[in-house]
Each structure stands twice: as C-alpha cells, then as structure tokens.
C-alpha cells in the first residue's frame, strides 16, 4: 500500500478485473462450486422429501433470488449498465441449467401423495442432473465468459 492511500482504495475494481482476467479454473474451484451449489440443492430435495412440503422450495427460491439480486445490484452500483451486462455474462450458464432444475423440483413436489413411491423419479433425476451439469458449466465456462465480457465492455 502506498503512502497516503486509504485502506478502502487498496483493493480497487481494476484489481478485481485483473484477478478475473488472470483466473484459471482447477479442481479446487470445482470442489468449491460443488460444495456451494450442489450440497444446498441436494439438502433442499432431501428436506422436501422428508417433510413433504414445498416450504423448502419457497425458501430456496427466495435465497437464490436474493443472492442473484444482490450480485446484480452491486455490479450495477459499481459499473452502471455495463455491470448489469457483465452479470448476464456471468449468470447465463447457470440460468440455462439451474432454472430448469428448480422447475423440475417444483413440478416433482406438486405430485406428492402419502406414498413415497408416487414421486416422479424421472423429474428427480432430471433435476439432479441439471443442477450438477450447471455446476460443471459454471466451473468451466463462467470465467471464460466473464473474461470475454470484461474485455468486450471495459
């Protein structure tokens, strides 16, 4: 830190841009994404089956909306409209897989009856596969798309 610079300017946005442009994916990043994305989703499904209620789906939808809304708001605050466009570059792969997985989970819980065997197993497998593939796509393509977006827009 140089003399006269405040701690708040020590890590500025250009440092973040440089970090993203130099970022490479590795297996540790995939494990991190798996723990942050898949484990909560699998827990959502387990709790939904255990209680046979959609309340956990509602809570998870609100959680996802809050997180992505906060990311979009902070990005827009930092960069303006360019930040919102960068959010599209960063969130597009997840939306293509996570939203259909959440919809499959929602549809699966719509058919709950008293018998555990009455669940739609096909929707369960589709939801789990989509979510896991979405995590892999986020690991492989998000840094590339975000780097492309930063280079294109900034």
C-alpha positions as CSV (number, residue, x, y, z in Angstrom):
1,X,0.0,0.0,0.0
2,X,1.4,3.4,-0.9
3,X,1.7,6.2,1.5
4,X,-1.4,8.3,1.6
5,X,-3.7,5.7,0.1
6,X,-6.7,4.7,2.2
7,X,-7.4,1.1,3.0
8,X,-10.7,1.3,1.0
9,X,-8.8,2.1,-2.2
10,X,-6.2,-0.7,-1.6
11,X,-8.2,-3.3,-3.5
12,X,-9.9,-1.3,-6.2
13,X,-12.1,-2.6,-9.0
14,X,-9.3,-2.7,-11.5
15,X,-7.6,-5.2,-9.2
16,X,-10.7,-7.4,-9.4
17,X,-10.7,-7.1,-13.2
18,X,-7.1,-8.1,-13.3
19,X,-7.9,-11.1,-11.0
20,X,-10.7,-12.2,-13.3
21,X,-8.7,-11.8,-16.4
22,X,-5.8,-13.9,-14.9
23,X,-8.1,-16.5,-13.3
24,X,-7.8,-20.2,-14.3
25,X,-10.1,-23.0,-13.3
26,X,-8.8,-26.0,-11.4
27,X,-10.2,-28.9,-9.5
28,X,-10.2,-26.9,-6.2
29,X,-12.5,-24.4,-7.8
30,X,-14.9,-27.2,-8.9
31,X,-14.9,-28.7,-5.4
32,X,-15.7,-25.2,-4.0
33,X,-18.6,-24.8,-6.5
34,X,-19.9,-28.2,-5.8
35,X,-20.0,-27.5,-2.1
36,X,-21.6,-24.1,-2.5
37,X,-24.1,-25.1,-5.2
38,X,-24.9,-28.8,-5.2
39,X,-24.9,-29.6,-1.4
40,X,-27.6,-26.9,-0.6
41,X,-29.7,-28.1,-3.6
42,X,-29.4,-31.8,-2.5
43,X,-30.3,-30.7,1.0
44,X,-33.3,-28.9,-0.4
45,X,-34.5,-32.1,-2.1
46,X,-33.9,-34.2,1.0
47,X,-35.8,-31.8,3.3
48,X,-38.6,-31.6,0.8
49,X,-38.9,-35.4,0.7
50,X,-38.7,-35.7,4.4
51,X,-41.4,-33.1,5.2
52,X,-43.4,-33.5,2.0
53,X,-43.9,-29.7,1.9
54,X,-42.9,-27.1,-0.7
55,X,-41.8,-24.6,2.0
56,X,-38.1,-25.5,1.4
57,X,-38.5,-24.9,-2.3
58,X,-40.0,-21.5,-1.5
59,X,-37.1,-20.6,0.9
60,X,-34.6,-21.7,-1.7
61,X,-36.2,-19.7,-4.4
62,X,-36.1,-16.6,-2.2
63,X,-32.5,-17.3,-1.3
64,X,-31.4,-17.6,-4.9
65,X,-33.4,-14.5,-5.9
66,X,-31.8,-12.6,-3.0
67,X,-28.2,-13.7,-3.9
68,X,-28.5,-13.0,-7.6
69,X,-30.4,-9.7,-7.0
70,X,-27.6,-8.6,-4.7
71,X,-24.9,-9.5,-7.2
72,X,-26.7,-7.6,-9.9
73,X,-27.3,-4.6,-7.7
74,X,-23.7,-4.4,-6.6
75,X,-22.4,-4.9,-10.1
76,X,-24.8,-2.1,-11.3
77,X,-23.7,0.1,-8.5
78,X,-20.0,-0.4,-9.4
79,X,-20.2,-0.2,-13.2
80,X,-23.7,1.1,-14.1
81,X,-25.4,-0.5,-17.0
82,X,-22.1,-2.2,-18.0
83,X,-22.2,-4.0,-14.7
84,X,-25.7,-5.4,-15.5
85,X,-24.4,-6.7,-18.8
86,X,-21.4,-8.3,-17.1
87,X,-23.9,-10.0,-14.8
88,X,-25.6,-11.5,-17.8
89,X,-22.2,-12.9,-19.0
90,X,-21.6,-14.3,-15.5
91,X,-25.0,-15.8,-14.8
92,X,-26.1,-17.0,-18.2
93,X,-24.7,-20.6,-17.9
94,X,-26.3,-21.1,-14.5
95,X,-29.7,-19.8,-15.6
96,X,-29.7,-22.3,-18.5
97,X,-29.4,-25.3,-16.1
98,X,-30.4,-24.1,-12.6
99,X,-33.8,-22.7,-13.5
100,X,-34.9,-25.9,-15.3
101,X,-33.6,-28.0,-12.3
102,X,-35.6,-25.8,-9.9
103,X,-38.7,-26.1,-12.1
104,X,-38.3,-29.9,-12.3
105,X,-38.0,-30.0,-8.5
106,X,-41.1,-27.8,-8.2
107,X,-43.1,-30.0,-10.5
108,X,-41.9,-33.1,-8.7
109,X,-43.2,-31.8,-5.4
110,X,-46.6,-31.0,-6.9
111,X,-47.4,-34.7,-7.1
112,X,-46.8,-35.6,-3.5
113,X,-49.2,-38.1,-2.0
114,X,-48.9,-40.3,1.1
115,X,-46.8,-42.9,-0.7
116,X,-43.1,-42.3,-1.3
117,X,-43.2,-44.4,-4.4
118,X,-45.6,-41.9,-6.0
119,X,-42.9,-39.3,-6.7
120,X,-41.9,-38.7,-10.3
121,X,-38.5,-40.3,-10.3
122,X,-37.8,-39.0,-13.8
123,X,-38.1,-35.4,-12.6
124,X,-35.9,-36.1,-9.6
125,X,-33.1,-37.5,-11.8
126,X,-33.5,-34.7,-14.3
127,X,-33.3,-32.0,-11.6
128,X,-30.2,-33.6,-10.0
129,X,-28.5,-34.0,-13.4
130,X,-29.3,-30.4,-14.5
131,X,-28.0,-29.0,-11.2
132,X,-24.8,-31.0,-11.4
133,X,-24.3,-30.1,-15.0
134,X,-25.0,-26.5,-14.3
135,X,-22.2,-26.6,-11.6
136,X,-19.8,-28.1,-14.1
137,X,-20.7,-25.5,-16.7
138,X,-20.3,-22.7,-14.2
139,X,-16.8,-24.1,-13.4
140,X,-15.7,-24.4,-17.0
141,X,-17.4,-21.5,-18.8
142,X,-18.1,-18.7,-16.3
143,X,-14.5,-17.5,-16.0
144,X,-14.2,-17.6,-19.8
145,X,-17.5,-15.7,-20.4
146,X,-16.7,-13.2,-17.7
147,X,-13.2,-12.6,-19.1
148,X,-14.7,-12.1,-22.5
149,X,-17.3,-9.7,-21.1
150,X,-14.8,-7.6,-19.3
151,X,-12.5,-7.4,-22.3
152,X,-15.5,-6.5,-24.5
153,X,-17.1,-3.9,-22.3
154,X,-14.3,-2.4,-20.3
